[in-house]
Amino acid sequence: MAQDHIRYDILAQDALRGVIRKVLSEVAATGHLPGEHHFFITFLTGAPGVRISQHLKAKYAEQMTIVIQHQFWDLKVTESLFEIGLSFSDTPEKLVIPFNAIRGFYDPSVSFELEFDVPAAEEEEEHSAEITAYPAAAEKEETAAEPAKTGEDDDGKKPGGSVVSLDSFRKKN
């Protein structure tokens, strides 16, 4: 098989991150989330360009999941990152998160999820992306629809659905 000089894997990952960028841009423009939509965004806290307080960095040394739902402010989106104000245990924090640091995006209101394999800063592996699409559930899951607190870590796995890995389409060396 011929070598992929175009790097479809990187193009696909960039396109999927564009979905997150577009959604957050629309929320930033209106100042609120439409309907019942809300987002769980998991990112690597040590990735280049991530800016969070030392307190949060100490608590979430490798990765953290934020919830964007009712209480957020100053959402700004650029081509490469987003900034957002969130409250953690009644303490306001400003976070700067590059799109390349995102490992997962989940909107439980419509059971939509994107997952990315993001190598740690010291690793120089190929990036890959996985797309997970869950069919709309007949009834809402109370645990996903009502997260505990904005900014709390989400260690739970999402039930059901199937993962399509772009790795299966990539040339193996």
C-alpha positions, 0 to 999 in steps of 0.5 A, a space after each residue: 500500500 502507498 504511503 499517505 502523503 496527504 495525511 487524511 488522519 490529521 485532516 479528519 482530526 482537524 475537521 472534527 475539532 472544527 465541529 467543536 469550534 463551530 458549536 462553541 463559536 455559536 454559543 459565544 455569539 448568543 451567550 447561552 446554550 440552545 435548548 437542553 444542550 450542554 457539554 462535557 469537554 475533557 482536555 489534557 491539563 499539561 498540553 501546550 497552551 493550556 492555562 489553568 490556575 495552579 490549584 486546578 493543575 494540582 488537582 487535575 495533573 493529567 486531564 480534567 473534564 469541564 461542564 458547560 451548562 448554566 454557569 459560564 461567562 466570557 466565552 471567547 473562541 479563536 481558530 486555535 483555542 477557547 477561553 471560558 470562565 467557570 466556577 469551581 467550588 464557588 471560586 471563579 476561574 478563567 481557563 484557556 484550552 487549545 482545541 488540540 488539547 481536547 480529548 473528548 467532547 460529549 453533549 448528553 442531551 443528544 448523545 453525541 460524542 467525539 473522542 481524540 487520542 491526544 499524545 502527552 506533550 513529550 510524546 511524538 506519536 501520530 494523532 488519531 481520532 475516534 468518532 462515537 455517535 450514540 443513537 438518541 435514547 428514548 428516555 433521558 439519562 438522569 446522571 448525564 443530564 444533571 451533572 453534579 457541579 460545573 467543573 467536576 471530573 467526569 470519570 464515568 463511561 458513556 453507555 451504549 453506542 459504538 466507536 468507529 476508530 479512524 486508525 482502522 483506515 490508516 496505513 500500518 507500517 
